[in-house]
Amino acid sequence: PGYIKVADQIISCWQDGGHGSQTFEEVAQNSCNPGFIEVGLRLGRDKFYKYINAFGLGQKTGINLPGEEVGIQIAENEATELNIATMSIGQSIAVTPLQLLTAASAVANGGVLLKPTLVKAITGADGQVVKEFKPEPVRQVISKNTAETLMRLLTNVVSKGTGRNAFVDGYGAAGKTGTAQVVEAGGYSPDKYVASFAGFAPAVDPQIAVLVMVA
């Protein structure tokens, strides 16, 4: 119907009237809030937090850069059903751009979360490599099969969903759009947003991951 009721709150879809009955593939393509909330609630608090932690949200990534923040996260033992619902659509939780891109890249890496680094290598004046920084796996977050399924879903988001503007012919990009309400005065602003897109290219064998944010 275009909304879902959780506890005493009604959470609406961005599209007036909703999208009607959908498969999960269509939920992802249409960025449908009620659909994602349904998935979060079916997962339940324990499994939901298992994956929040596994993807490295609420934790420092370990990048060699001073001043890294961990974001804002409700303690698992304090999270309500409504919190799970709102976190499923990106509210009631705050992550850093680096956390978001690192977590998203795990999908492109076959389900393996990697420690981010600033540079690939250091070279001397003669151009010879002095030190090389190779990919450092942290953990397997999801199976390779699950990662491949997600990449297919994210490819469809770009080819025929809300990410169509990111489509570049010949590259087969994959990704997901995001629209975050800005927090101010103890609540969410009704007219201020941060628009974002996290994507990879090419989708078949990703070589680059990019996060674009517009406030």
Buried (B, 14 or more C-beta within 10 A) or exposed (E): EBBBEBEEEEBBBBEEEBBEEBEEBBBBBBBBBBBBBBEBBEBEBEEBBEEBBBBBBBBBBBEEEEEBEBBEBBEBEEBEEBBBBBBBBBBBBBBBEBBBBBBBBBBBBBBBBBBBBEEEEEEEEEEEEEEEEEEEEBEBBBEEEEBBBBBEBBBBBBBEBBBEEBBEEEBBBBBBBBBBBEEEEEEEEEEEBEEBBBBBBBBEEBEEBBBEEEE
